[in-house]
């Protein structure tokens, strides 16, 4: 699903949370506009908000959460 979403990302900044979201995003293909938060548990949304506020002309996508509960 992540690969499908990212296939049409354009110049969207992508922030990923700890664990599966980061692995899924990296598996879909590395990109210079990916921000992998390997060890920043719970910070993906705040980093995404900061990027959106700092660059309001750009789209920001935050992928976070653990799907294997």
HELIX and SHEET records of a PDB file:
HELIX    1   1 UNK A    2  UNK A    6  1                                   5    
HELIX    2   2 UNK A   20  UNK A   27  1                                   8    
HELIX    3   3 UNK A   44  UNK A   54  1                                  11    
SHEET    1   A 3 UNK A  34  UNK A  36  0                                        
SHEET    2   A 3 UNK A  13  UNK A  16  1                                        
SHEET    3   A 3 UNK A  60  UNK A  63  1                                        
END                                                                             
